Amino acid sequence: MNNNSQTGQMTWRPDGNISVGKLYMRLNSWERWRLYTEFPEHVLPDLPGFSEGYATCLALLKKQWQLI
């Protein structure tokens, strides 16, 4: 992940349901949700045994991204 200072929003599914286990992201509130892997500049490798995108989510929370 680079030092891109742009912030955005994250959710575990467009309706906010974490049961799916994949992170979705968008840079602006008016954009559609996209799977986190569509943002290669932000993606960190997934950790074994955790939901897809969990490491990316933790890193982006530290950069002031909003979790919805």
CHARMM-style PDB file with segment names, atoms N, HN, CA, C and O in Angstrom:
ATOM      1  N   MET     1       0.862  -1.174   0.000  1.00  0.00      PROA
ATOM      2  CA  MET     1       0.000   0.000   0.000  1.00  0.00      PROA
ATOM      3  C   MET     1       0.902   1.227   0.000  1.00  0.00      PROA
ATOM      4  O   MET     1       1.895   1.276   0.726  1.00  0.00      PROA
ATOM      5  N   ASN     2       0.558   2.201  -0.804  1.00  0.00      PROA
ATOM      6  HN  ASN     2      -0.249   2.162  -1.393  1.00  0.00      PROA
ATOM      7  CA  ASN     2       1.378   3.396  -0.866  1.00  0.00      PROA
ATOM      8  C   ASN     2       0.889   4.432   0.133  1.00  0.00      PROA
ATOM      9  O   ASN     2      -0.025   4.159   0.910  1.00  0.00      PROA
ATOM     10  N   ASN     3       1.484   5.611   0.121  1.00  0.00      PROA
ATOM     11  HN  ASN     3       2.227   5.833  -0.510  1.00  0.00      PROA
ATOM     12  CA  ASN     3       1.121   6.673   1.048  1.00  0.00      PROA
ATOM     13  C   ASN     3       0.079   7.610   0.477  1.00  0.00      PROA
ATOM     14  O   ASN     3       0.052   8.788   0.834  1.00  0.00      PROA
ATOM     15  N   ASN     4      -0.774   7.121  -0.397  1.00  0.00      PROA
ATOM     16  HN  ASN     4      -0.752   6.164  -0.688  1.00  0.00      PROA
ATOM     17  CA  ASN     4      -1.839   7.929  -0.975  1.00  0.00      PROA
ATOM     18  C   ASN     4      -2.687   8.508   0.150  1.00  0.00      PROA
ATOM     19  O   ASN     4      -3.199   7.765   0.986  1.00  0.00      PROA
ATOM     20  N   SER     5      -2.839   9.839   0.177  1.00  0.00      PROA
ATOM     21  HN  SER     5      -2.422  10.443  -0.502  1.00  0.00      PROA
ATOM     22  CA  SER     5      -3.550  10.485   1.277  1.00  0.00      PROA
ATOM     23  C   SER     5      -5.052  10.566   1.032  1.00  0.00      PROA
ATOM     24  O   SER     5      -5.781  11.076   1.884  1.00  0.00      PROA
ATOM     25  N   GLN     6      -5.530  10.081  -0.100  1.00  0.00      PROA
ATOM     26  HN  GLN     6      -4.938   9.666  -0.792  1.00  0.00      PROA
ATOM     27  CA  GLN     6      -6.956  10.123  -0.393  1.00  0.00      PROA
ATOM     28  C   GLN     6      -7.700   9.192   0.566  1.00  0.00      PROA
ATOM     29  O   GLN     6      -7.256   8.074   0.826  1.00  0.00      PROA
ATOM     30  N   THR     7      -8.818   9.656   1.081  1.00  0.00      PROA
ATOM     31  HN  THR     7      -9.179  10.564   0.870  1.00  0.00      PROA
ATOM     32  CA  THR     7      -9.630   8.819   1.958  1.00  0.00      PROA
ATOM     33  C   THR     7     -10.931   8.464   1.262  1.00  0.00      PROA
ATOM     34  O   THR     7     -11.312   9.089   0.272  1.00  0.00      PROA
ATOM     35  N   GLY     8     -11.596   7.474   1.780  1.00  0.00      PROA
ATOM     36  HN  GLY     8     -11.287   6.967   2.585  1.00  0.00      PROA
ATOM     37  CA  GLY     8     -12.844   7.031   1.202  1.00  0.00      PROA
ATOM     38  C   GLY     8     -13.681   6.320   2.240  1.00  0.00      PROA
ATOM     39  O   GLY     8     -13.545   6.556   3.441  1.00  0.00      PROA
ATOM     40  N   GLN     9     -14.556   5.437   1.756  1.00  0.00      PROA
ATOM     41  HN  GLN     9     -14.666   5.245   0.781  1.00  0.00      PROA
ATOM     42  CA  GLN     9     -15.456   4.684   2.613  1.00  0.00      PROA
ATOM     43  C   GLN     9     -15.287   3.199   2.357  1.00  0.00      PROA
ATOM     44  O   GLN     9     -14.944   2.774   1.254  1.00  0.00      PROA
ATOM     45  N   MET    10     -15.537   2.415   3.405  1.00  0.00      PROA
ATOM     46  HN  MET    10     -15.816   2.760   4.301  1.00  0.00      PROA
ATOM     47  CA  MET    10     -15.445   0.962   3.311  1.00  0.00      PROA
ATOM     48  C   MET    10     -16.682   0.347   3.948  1.00  0.00      PROA
ATOM     49  O   MET    10     -17.284   0.930   4.850  1.00  0.00      PROA
ATOM     50  N   THR    11     -17.055  -0.834   3.471  1.00  0.00      PROA
ATOM     51  HN  THR    11     -16.567  -1.307   2.738  1.00  0.00      PROA
ATOM     52  CA  THR    11     -18.121  -1.625   4.082  1.00  0.00      PROA
ATOM     53  C   THR    11     -17.832  -3.083   3.759  1.00  0.00      PROA
ATOM     54  O   THR    11     -17.068  -3.385   2.843  1.00  0.00      PROA
ATOM     55  N   TRP    12     -18.442  -3.976   4.509  1.00  0.00      PROA
ATOM     56  HN  TRP    12     -19.063  -3.731   5.253  1.00  0.00      PROA
ATOM     57  CA  TRP    12     -18.219  -5.393   4.257  1.00  0.00      PROA
ATOM     58  C   TRP    12     -19.152  -5.930   3.193  1.00  0.00      PROA
ATOM     59  O   TRP    12     -18.970  -7.044   2.703  1.00  0.00      PROA
ATOM     60  N   ARG    13     -20.122  -5.162   2.845  1.00  0.00      PROA
ATOM     61  HN  ARG    13     -20.270  -4.257   3.244  1.00  0.00      PROA
ATOM     62  CA  ARG    13     -21.021  -5.462   1.740  1.00  0.00      PROA
ATOM     63  C   ARG    13     -21.814  -4.196   1.520  1.00  0.00      PROA
ATOM     64  O   ARG    13     -22.036  -3.455   2.478  1.00  0.00      PROA
ATOM     65  N   PRO    14     -22.251  -3.910   0.312  1.00  0.00      PROA
ATOM     66  CA  PRO    14     -22.962  -2.651   0.084  1.00  0.00      PROA
ATOM     67  C   PRO    14     -24.110  -2.385   1.047  1.00  0.00      PROA
ATOM     68  O   PRO    14     -24.449  -1.225   1.281  1.00  0.00      PROA
ATOM     69  N   ASP    15     -24.724  -3.430   1.616  1.00  0.00      PROA
ATOM     70  HN  ASP    15     -24.449  -4.373   1.426  1.00  0.00      PROA
ATOM     71  CA  ASP    15     -25.795  -3.187   2.576  1.00  0.00      PROA
ATOM     72  C   ASP    15     -25.288  -3.190   4.020  1.00  0.00      PROA
ATOM     73  O   ASP    15     -26.086  -3.105   4.953  1.00  0.00      PROA
ATOM     74  N   GLY    16     -23.965  -3.287   4.212  1.00  0.00      PROA
ATOM     75  HN  GLY    16     -23.317  -3.356   3.453  1.00  0.00      PROA
ATOM     76  CA  GLY    16     -23.370  -3.236   5.542  1.00  0.00      PROA
ATOM     77  C   GLY    16     -23.292  -4.572   6.265  1.00  0.00      PROA
ATOM     78  O   GLY    16     -22.887  -4.609   7.427  1.00  0.00      PROA
ATOM     79  N   ASN    17     -23.662  -5.655   5.625  1.00  0.00      PROA
ATOM     80  HN  ASN    17     -23.991  -5.625   4.681  1.00  0.00      PROA
ATOM     81  CA  ASN    17     -23.673  -6.972   6.246  1.00  0.00      PROA
ATOM     82  C   ASN    17     -22.279  -7.585   6.210  1.00  0.00      PROA
ATOM     83  O   ASN    17     -21.747  -7.837   5.129  1.00  0.00      PROA
ATOM     84  N   ILE    18     -21.685  -7.827   7.361  1.00  0.00      PROA
ATOM     85  HN  ILE    18     -22.117  -7.622   8.240  1.00  0.00      PROA
ATOM     86  CA  ILE    18     -20.332  -8.378   7.431  1.00  0.00      PROA
ATOM     87  C   ILE    18     -20.296  -9.880   7.137  1.00  0.00      PROA
ATOM     88  O   ILE    18     -19.213 -10.431   6.942  1.00  0.00      PROA
ATOM     89  N   SER    19     -21.446 -10.555   7.100  1.00  0.00      PROA
ATOM     90  HN  SER    19     -22.326 -10.107   7.258  1.00  0.00      PROA
ATOM     91  CA  SER    19     -21.468 -12.008   6.949  1.00  0.00      PROA
ATOM     92  C   SER    19     -20.871 -12.476   5.618  1.00  0.00      PROA
ATOM     93  O   SER    19     -20.445 -13.626   5.510  1.00  0.00      PROA
ATOM     94  N   VAL    20     -20.834 -11.624   4.627  1.00  0.00      PROA
ATOM     95  HN  VAL    20     -21.180 -10.690   4.715  1.00  0.00      PROA
ATOM     96  CA  VAL    20     -20.270 -12.006   3.329  1.00  0.00      PROA
ATOM     97  C   VAL    20     -18.760 -12.170   3.429  1.00  0.00      PROA
ATOM     98  O   VAL    20     -18.196 -13.054   2.785  1.00  0.00      PROA
ATOM     99  N   GLY    21     -18.105 -11.349   4.211  1.00  0.00      PROA
ATOM    100  HN  GLY    21     -18.564 -10.631   4.734  1.00  0.00      PROA
ATOM    101  CA  GLY    21     -16.687 -11.500   4.460  1.00  0.00      PROA
ATOM    102  C   GLY    21     -15.760 -10.922   3.417  1.00  0.00      PROA
ATOM    103  O   GLY    21     -14.593 -11.308   3.363  1.00  0.00      PROA
ATOM    104  N   LYS    22     -16.237 -10.006   2.583  1.00  0.00      PROA
ATOM    105  HN  LYS    22     -17.185  -9.692   2.626  1.00  0.00      PROA
ATOM    106  CA  LYS    22     -15.368  -9.338   1.613  1.00  0.00      PROA
ATOM    107  C   LYS    22     -15.540  -7.841   1.768  1.00  0.00      PROA
ATOM    108  O   LYS    22     -16.654  -7.349   1.950  1.00  0.00      PROA
ATOM    109  N   LEU    23     -14.441  -7.125   1.696  1.00  0.00      PROA
ATOM    110  HN  LEU    23     -13.536  -7.524   1.548  1.00  0.00      PROA
ATOM    111  CA  LEU    23     -14.444  -5.682   1.850  1.00  0.00      PROA
ATOM    112  C   LEU    23     -14.787  -4.993   0.532  1.00  0.00      PROA
ATOM    113  O   LEU    23     -14.271  -5.352  -0.526  1.00  0.00      PROA
ATOM    114  N   TYR    24     -15.660  -4.005   0.617  1.00  0.00      PROA
ATOM    115  HN  TYR    24     -16.079  -3.714   1.476  1.00  0.00      PROA
ATOM    116  CA  TYR    24     -16.001  -3.167  -0.524  1.00  0.00      PROA
ATOM    117  C   TYR    24     -15.599  -1.737  -0.200  1.00  0.00      PROA
ATOM    118  O   TYR    24     -15.619  -1.328   0.961  1.00  0.00      PROA
ATOM    119  N   MET    25     -15.236  -0.983  -1.220  1.00  0.00      PROA
ATOM    120  HN  MET    25     -15.219  -1.316  -2.163  1.00  0.00      PROA
ATOM    121  CA  MET    25     -14.734   0.369  -1.017  1.00  0.00      PROA
ATOM    122  C   MET    25     -15.276   1.314  -2.072  1.00  0.00      PROA
ATOM    123  O   MET    25     -15.730   0.895  -3.137  1.00  0.00      PROA
ATOM    124  N   ARG    26     -15.220   2.595  -1.754  1.00  0.00      PROA
ATOM    125  HN  ARG    26     -14.851   2.936  -0.889  1.00  0.00      PROA
ATOM    126  CA  ARG    26     -15.480   3.649  -2.736  1.00  0.00      PROA
ATOM    127  C   ARG    26     -14.752   4.894  -2.256  1.00  0.00      PROA
ATOM    128  O   ARG    26     -14.551   5.090  -1.058  1.00  0.00      PROA
ATOM    129  N   LEU    27     -14.359   5.736  -3.213  1.00  0.00      PROA
ATOM    130  HN  LEU    27     -14.522   5.577  -4.186  1.00  0.00      PROA
ATOM    131  CA  LEU    27     -13.628   6.951  -2.878  1.00  0.00      PROA
ATOM    132  C   LEU    27     -14.551   8.107  -2.535  1.00  0.00      PROA
ATOM    133  O   LEU    27     -14.171   9.008  -1.787  1.00  0.00      PROA
ATOM    134  N   ASN    28     -15.776   8.086  -3.082  1.00  0.00      PROA
ATOM    135  HN  ASN    28     -16.085   7.354  -3.689  1.00  0.00      PROA
ATOM    136  CA  ASN    28     -16.750   9.149  -2.850  1.00  0.00      PROA
ATOM    137  C   ASN    28     -18.114   8.528  -2.562  1.00  0.00      PROA
ATOM    138  O   ASN    28     -18.431   7.455  -3.076  1.00  0.00      PROA
ATOM    139  N   SER    29     -18.918   9.198  -1.745  1.00  0.00      PROA
ATOM    140  HN  SER    29     -18.661  10.069  -1.327  1.00  0.00      PROA
ATOM    141  CA  SER    29     -20.198   8.645  -1.322  1.00  0.00      PROA
ATOM    142  C   SER    29     -21.184   8.440  -2.474  1.00  0.00      PROA
ATOM    143  O   SER    29     -22.111   7.639  -2.346  1.00  0.00      PROA
ATOM    144  N   TRP    30     -21.009   9.133  -3.579  1.00  0.00      PROA
ATOM    145  HN  TRP    30     -20.256   9.784  -3.683  1.00  0.00      PROA
ATOM    146  CA  TRP    30     -21.936   8.991  -4.703  1.00  0.00      PROA
ATOM    147  C   TRP    30     -21.527   7.876  -5.667  1.00  0.00      PROA
ATOM    148  O   TRP    30     -22.269   7.569  -6.599  1.00  0.00      PROA
ATOM    149  N   GLU    31     -20.377   7.276  -5.459  1.00  0.00      PROA
ATOM    150  HN  GLU    31     -19.774   7.526  -4.701  1.00  0.00      PROA
ATOM    151  CA  GLU    31     -19.919   6.191  -6.317  1.00  0.00      PROA
ATOM    152  C   GLU    31     -20.512   4.859  -5.858  1.00  0.00      PROA
ATOM    153  O   GLU    31     -20.930   4.710  -4.710  1.00  0.00      PROA
ATOM    154  N   ARG    32     -20.538   3.908  -6.771  1.00  0.00      PROA
ATOM    155  HN  ARG    32     -20.198   4.029  -7.704  1.00  0.00      PROA
ATOM    156  CA  ARG    32     -20.992   2.560  -6.416  1.00  0.00      PROA
ATOM    157  C   ARG    32     -19.891   1.866  -5.614  1.00  0.00      PROA
ATOM    158  O   ARG    32     -18.713   2.203  -5.732  1.00  0.00      PROA
ATOM    159  N   TRP    33     -20.294   0.897  -4.801  1.00  0.00      PROA
ATOM    160  HN  TRP    33     -21.251   0.624  -4.705  1.00  0.00      PROA
ATOM    161  CA  TRP    33     -19.336   0.099  -4.046  1.00  0.00      PROA
ATOM    162  C   TRP    33     -18.614  -0.847  -5.000  1.00  0.00      PROA
ATOM    163  O   TRP    33     -19.225  -1.426  -5.899  1.00  0.00      PROA
ATOM    164  N   ARG    34     -17.308  -0.995  -4.794  1.00  0.00      PROA
ATOM    165  HN  ARG    34     -16.812  -0.525  -4.064  1.00  0.00      PROA
ATOM    166  CA  ARG    34     -16.507  -1.920  -5.603  1.00  0.00      PROA
ATOM    167  C   ARG    34     -15.671  -2.793  -4.676  1.00  0.00      PROA
ATOM    168  O   ARG    34     -15.272  -2.356  -3.597  1.00  0.00      PROA
ATOM    169  N   LEU    35     -15.410  -4.009  -5.092  1.00  0.00      PROA
ATOM    170  HN  LEU    35     -15.734  -4.364  -5.969  1.00  0.00      PROA
ATOM    171  CA  LEU    35     -14.595  -4.932  -4.309  1.00  0.00      PROA
ATOM    172  C   LEU    35     -13.209  -4.313  -4.077  1.00  0.00      PROA
ATOM    173  O   LEU    35     -12.648  -3.682  -4.973  1.00  0.00      PROA
ATOM    174  N   TYR    36     -12.681  -4.493  -2.904  1.00  0.00      PROA
ATOM    175  HN  TYR    36     -13.137  -5.005  -2.176  1.00  0.00      PROA
ATOM    176  CA  TYR    36     -11.414  -3.856  -2.518  1.00  0.00      PROA
ATOM    177  C   TYR    36     -10.262  -4.155  -3.463  1.00  0.00      PROA
ATOM    178  O   TYR    36      -9.344  -3.343  -3.584  1.00  0.00      PROA
ATOM    179  N   THR    37     -10.287  -5.288  -4.130  1.00  0.00      PROA
ATOM    180  HN  THR    37     -11.033  -5.947  -4.032  1.00  0.00      PROA
ATOM    181  CA  THR    37      -9.202  -5.627  -5.046  1.00  0.00      PROA
ATOM    182  C   THR    37      -9.179  -4.737  -6.290  1.00  0.00      PROA
ATOM    183  O   THR    37      -8.216  -4.765  -7.057  1.00  0.00      PROA
ATOM    184  N   GLU    38     -10.239  -3.948  -6.488  1.00  0.00      PROA
ATOM    185  HN  GLU    38     -11.020  -3.926  -5.865  1.00  0.00      PROA
ATOM    186  CA  GLU    38     -10.265  -3.000  -7.603  1.00  0.00      PROA
ATOM    187  C   GLU    38      -9.495  -1.720  -7.270  1.00  0.00      PROA
ATOM    188  O   GLU    38      -9.457  -0.788  -8.073  1.00  0.00      PROA
ATOM    189  N   PHE    39      -8.889  -1.679  -6.094  1.00  0.00      PROA
ATOM    190  HN  PHE    39      -8.921  -2.436  -5.441  1.00  0.00      PROA
ATOM    191  CA  PHE    39      -8.084  -0.539  -5.647  1.00  0.00      PROA
ATOM    192  C   PHE    39      -6.673  -1.023  -5.323  1.00  0.00      PROA
ATOM    193  O   PHE    39      -6.268  -1.012  -4.160  1.00  0.00      PROA
ATOM    194  N   PRO    40      -5.914  -1.450  -6.348  1.00  0.00      PROA
ATOM    195  CA  PRO    40      -4.606  -2.050  -6.082  1.00  0.00      PROA
ATOM    196  C   PRO    40      -3.643  -1.126  -5.341  1.00  0.00      PROA
ATOM    197  O   PRO    40      -2.709  -1.599  -4.694  1.00  0.00      PROA
ATOM    198  N   GLU    41      -3.858   0.171  -5.429  1.00  0.00      PROA
ATOM    199  HN  GLU    41      -4.617   0.556  -5.955  1.00  0.00      PROA
ATOM    200  CA  GLU    41      -2.979   1.112  -4.736  1.00  0.00      PROA
ATOM    201  C   GLU    41      -3.186   1.085  -3.220  1.00  0.00      PROA
ATOM    202  O   GLU    41      -2.379   1.651  -2.481  1.00  0.00      PROA
ATOM    203  N   HSD    42      -4.248   0.439  -2.747  1.00  0.00      PROA
ATOM    204  HN  HSD    42      -4.903  -0.021  -3.347  1.00  0.00      PROA
ATOM    205  CA  HSD    42      -4.552   0.374  -1.322  1.00  0.00      PROA
ATOM    206  C   HSD    42      -4.506  -1.040  -0.738  1.00  0.00      PROA
ATOM    207  O   HSD    42      -4.458  -1.197   0.482  1.00  0.00      PROA
ATOM    208  N   VAL    43      -4.520  -2.051  -1.575  1.00  0.00      PROA
ATOM    209  HN  VAL    43      -4.559  -1.923  -2.566  1.00  0.00      PROA
ATOM    210  CA  VAL    43      -4.669  -3.438  -1.124  1.00  0.00      PROA
ATOM    211  C   VAL    43      -3.413  -3.948  -0.419  1.00  0.00      PROA
ATOM    212  O   VAL    43      -2.290  -3.769  -0.889  1.00  0.00      PROA
ATOM    213  N   LEU    44      -3.646  -4.589   0.726  1.00  0.00      PROA
ATOM    214  HN  LEU    44      -4.558  -4.734   1.108  1.00  0.00      PROA
ATOM    215  CA  LEU    44      -2.605  -5.338   1.430  1.00  0.00      PROA
ATOM    216  C   LEU    44      -2.918  -6.822   1.290  1.00  0.00      PROA
ATOM    217  O   LEU    44      -4.073  -7.189   1.075  1.00  0.00      PROA
ATOM    218  N   PRO    45      -1.901  -7.685   1.411  1.00  0.00      PROA
ATOM    219  CA  PRO    45      -2.162  -9.120   1.317  1.00  0.00      PROA
ATOM    220  C   PRO    45      -3.140  -9.574   2.406  1.00  0.00      PROA
ATOM    221  O   PRO    45      -3.089  -9.099   3.541  1.00  0.00      PROA
ATOM    222  N   ASP    46      -4.026 -10.494   2.041  1.00  0.00      PROA
ATOM    223  HN  ASP    46      -4.068 -10.879   1.119  1.00  0.00      PROA
ATOM    224  CA  ASP    46      -4.984 -11.031   3.003  1.00  0.00      PROA
ATOM    225  C   ASP    46      -4.274 -11.922   4.015  1.00  0.00      PROA
ATOM    226  O   ASP    46      -3.297 -12.600   3.699  1.00  0.00      PROA
ATOM    227  N   LEU    47      -4.791 -11.900   5.237  1.00  0.00      PROA
ATOM    228  HN  LEU    47      -5.585 -11.349   5.494  1.00  0.00      PROA
ATOM    229  CA  LEU    47      -4.247 -12.724   6.313  1.00  0.00      PROA
ATOM    230  C   LEU    47      -5.002 -14.042   6.370  1.00  0.00      PROA
ATOM    231  O   LEU    47      -6.228 -14.046   6.260  1.00  0.00      PROA
ATOM    232  N   PRO    48      -4.302 -15.168   6.540  1.00  0.00      PROA
ATOM    233  CA  PRO    48      -4.991 -16.455   6.629  1.00  0.00      PROA
ATOM    234  C   PRO    48      -5.972 -16.466   7.798  1.00  0.00      PROA
ATOM    235  O   PRO    48      -5.643 -16.029   8.901  1.00  0.00      PROA
ATOM    236  N   GLY    49      -7.173 -16.966   7.547  1.00  0.00      PROA
ATOM    237  HN  GLY    49      -7.441 -17.321   6.651  1.00  0.00      PROA
ATOM    238  CA  GLY    49      -8.164 -17.102   8.597  1.00  0.00      PROA
ATOM    239  C   GLY    49      -9.014 -15.867   8.851  1.00  0.00      PROA
ATOM    240  O   GLY    49      -9.891 -15.896   9.714  1.00  0.00      PROA
ATOM    241  N   PHE    50      -8.776 -14.786   8.124  1.00  0.00      PROA
ATOM    242  HN  PHE    50      -8.063 -14.762   7.423  1.00  0.00      PROA
ATOM    243  CA  PHE    50      -9.548 -13.561   8.286  1.00  0.00      PROA
ATOM    244  C   PHE    50     -10.365 -13.293   7.028  1.00  0.00      PROA
ATOM    245  O   PHE    50     -10.094 -13.866   5.973  1.00  0.00      PROA
ATOM    246  N   SER    51     -11.358 -12.428   7.138  1.00  0.00      PROA
ATOM    247  HN  SER    51     -11.579 -11.963   7.996  1.00  0.00      PROA
ATOM    248  CA  SER    51     -12.170 -12.044   5.991  1.00  0.00      PROA
ATOM    249  C   SER    51     -11.308 -11.390   4.923  1.00  0.00      PROA
ATOM    250  O   SER    51     -10.293 -10.764   5.228  1.00  0.00      PROA
ATOM    251  N   GLU    52     -11.721 -11.542   3.666  1.00  0.00      PROA
ATOM    252  HN  GLU    52     -12.545 -12.051   3.419  1.00  0.00      PROA
ATOM    253  CA  GLU    52     -10.985 -10.942   2.558  1.00  0.00      PROA
ATOM    254  C   GLU    52     -11.034  -9.424   2.675  1.00  0.00      PROA
ATOM    255  O   GLU    52     -12.112  -8.829   2.694  1.00  0.00      PROA
ATOM    256  N   GLY    53      -9.873  -8.807   2.752  1.00  0.00      PROA
ATOM    257  HN  GLY    53      -8.998  -9.290   2.737  1.00  0.00      PROA
ATOM    258  CA  GLY    53      -9.785  -7.372   2.855  1.00  0.00      PROA
ATOM    259  C   GLY    53      -9.567  -6.859   4.269  1.00  0.00      PROA
ATOM    260  O   GLY    53      -9.464  -5.649   4.472  1.00  0.00      PROA
ATOM    261  N   TYR    54      -9.496  -7.753   5.251  1.00  0.00      PROA
ATOM    262  HN  TYR    54      -9.580  -8.735   5.086  1.00  0.00      PROA
ATOM    263  CA  TYR    54      -9.373  -7.337   6.652  1.00  0.00      PROA
ATOM    264  C   TYR    54      -8.104  -6.512   6.888  1.00  0.00      PROA
ATOM    265  O   TYR    54      -8.163  -5.466   7.533  1.00  0.00      PROA
ATOM    266  N   ALA    55      -6.969  -6.968   6.377  1.00  0.00      PROA
ATOM    267  HN  ALA    55      -6.921  -7.818   5.853  1.00  0.00      PROA
ATOM    268  CA  ALA    55      -5.716  -6.218   6.563  1.00  0.00      PROA
ATOM    269  C   ALA    55      -5.801  -4.850   5.892  1.00  0.00      PROA
ATOM    270  O   ALA    55      -5.320  -3.856   6.436  1.00  0.00      PROA
ATOM    271  N   THR    56      -6.407  -4.802   4.723  1.00  0.00      PROA
ATOM    272  HN  THR    56      -6.798  -5.609   4.281  1.00  0.00      PROA
ATOM    273  CA  THR    56      -6.594  -3.532   4.020  1.00  0.00      PROA
ATOM    274  C   THR    56      -7.481  -2.601   4.830  1.00  0.00      PROA
ATOM    275  O   THR    56      -7.195  -1.410   4.948  1.00  0.00      PROA
ATOM    276  N   CYS    57      -8.553  -3.140   5.387  1.00  0.00      PROA
ATOM    277  HN  CYS    57      -8.786  -4.108   5.292  1.00  0.00      PROA
ATOM    278  CA  CYS    57      -9.474  -2.343   6.197  1.00  0.00      PROA
ATOM    279  C   CYS    57      -8.763  -1.732   7.398  1.00  0.00      PROA
ATOM    280  O   CYS    57      -8.910  -0.538   7.659  1.00  0.00      PROA
ATOM    281  N   LEU    58      -7.998  -2.529   8.126  1.00  0.00      PROA
ATOM    282  HN  LEU    58      -7.878  -3.499   7.914  1.00  0.00      PROA
ATOM    283  CA  LEU    58      -7.285  -2.017   9.297  1.00  0.00      PROA
ATOM    284  C   LEU    58      -6.320  -0.899   8.925  1.00  0.00      PROA
ATOM    285  O   LEU    58      -6.236   0.115   9.617  1.00  0.00      PROA
ATOM    286  N   ALA    59      -5.596  -1.091   7.832  1.00  0.00      PROA
ATOM    287  HN  ALA    59      -5.665  -1.916   7.270  1.00  0.00      PROA
ATOM    288  CA  ALA    59      -4.637  -0.074   7.400  1.00  0.00      PROA
ATOM    289  C   ALA    59      -5.336   1.217   6.992  1.00  0.00      PROA
ATOM    290  O   ALA    59      -4.856   2.308   7.300  1.00  0.00      PROA
ATOM    291  N   LEU    60      -6.476   1.098   6.297  1.00  0.00      PROA
ATOM    292  HN  LEU    60      -6.866   0.211   6.047  1.00  0.00      PROA
ATOM    293  CA  LEU    60      -7.184   2.296   5.854  1.00  0.00      PROA
ATOM    294  C   LEU    60      -7.891   3.010   6.999  1.00  0.00      PROA
ATOM    295  O   LEU    60      -8.061   4.228   6.949  1.00  0.00      PROA
ATOM    296  N   LEU    61      -8.306   2.280   8.024  1.00  0.00      PROA
ATOM    297  HN  LEU    61      -8.169   1.291   8.064  1.00  0.00      PROA
ATOM    298  CA  LEU    61      -8.873   2.937   9.211  1.00  0.00      PROA
ATOM    299  C   LEU    61      -7.833   3.861   9.849  1.00  0.00      PROA
ATOM    300  O   LEU    61      -8.166   4.945  10.327  1.00  0.00      PROA
ATOM    301  N   LYS    62      -6.599   3.430   9.853  1.00  0.00      PROA
ATOM    302  HN  LYS    62      -6.329   2.549   9.465  1.00  0.00      PROA
ATOM    303  CA  LYS    62      -5.514   4.255  10.402  1.00  0.00      PROA
ATOM    304  C   LYS    62      -5.282   5.508   9.561  1.00  0.00      PROA
ATOM    305  O   LYS    62      -4.720   6.494  10.039  1.00  0.00      PROA
ATOM    306  N   LYS    63      -5.718   5.460   8.310  1.00  0.00      PROA
ATOM    307  HN  LYS    63      -6.175   4.659   7.922  1.00  0.00      PROA
ATOM    308  CA  LYS    63      -5.574   6.613   7.407  1.00  0.00      PROA
ATOM    309  C   LYS    63      -6.865   7.423   7.325  1.00  0.00      PROA
ATOM    310  O   LYS    63      -7.062   8.207   6.396  1.00  0.00      PROA
ATOM    311  N   GLN    64      -7.739   7.224   8.306  1.00  0.00      PROA
ATOM    312  HN  GLN    64      -7.579   6.587   9.061  1.00  0.00      PROA
ATOM    313  CA  GLN    64      -8.980   7.991   8.439  1.00  0.00      PROA
ATOM    314  C   GLN    64     -10.075   7.653   7.444  1.00  0.00      PROA
ATOM    315  O   GLN    64     -10.972   8.466   7.220  1.00  0.00      PROA
ATOM    316  N   TRP    65     -10.023   6.467   6.840  1.00  0.00      PROA
ATOM    317  HN  TRP    65      -9.294   5.806   7.023  1.00  0.00      PROA
ATOM    318  CA  TRP    65     -11.128   6.041   6.000  1.00  0.00      PROA
ATOM    319  C   TRP    65     -12.330   5.746   6.903  1.00  0.00      PROA
ATOM    320  O   TRP    65     -12.169   5.387   8.069  1.00  0.00      PROA
ATOM    321  N   GLN    66     -13.513   5.900   6.358  1.00  0.00      PROA
ATOM    322  HN  GLN    66     -13.643   6.192   5.410  1.00  0.00      PROA
ATOM    323  CA  GLN    66     -14.749   5.693   7.107  1.00  0.00      PROA
ATOM    324  C   GLN    66     -15.250   4.279   6.897  1.00  0.00      PROA
ATOM    325  O   GLN    66     -15.350   3.813   5.762  1.00  0.00      PROA
ATOM    326  N   LEU    67     -15.565   3.593   7.988  1.00  0.00      PROA
ATOM    327  HN  LEU    67     -15.484   3.971   8.910  1.00  0.00      PROA
ATOM    328  CA  LEU    67     -16.157   2.252   7.905  1.00  0.00      PROA
ATOM    329  C   LEU    67     -17.654   2.382   8.112  1.00  0.00      PROA
ATOM    330  O   LEU    67     -18.110   2.866   9.148  1.00  0.00      PROA
ATOM    331  N   ILE    68     -18.410   1.948   7.125  1.00  0.00      PROA
ATOM    332  HN  ILE    68     -18.039   1.555   6.283  1.00  0.00      PROA
ATOM    333  CA  ILE    68     -19.879   2.079   7.152  1.00  0.00      PROA
ATOM    334  C   ILE    68     -20.486   0.699   7.360  1.00  0.00      PROA
ATOM    335  OT1 ILE    68     -21.709   0.565   7.416  1.00  0.00      PROA
TER     336      ILE     68
END
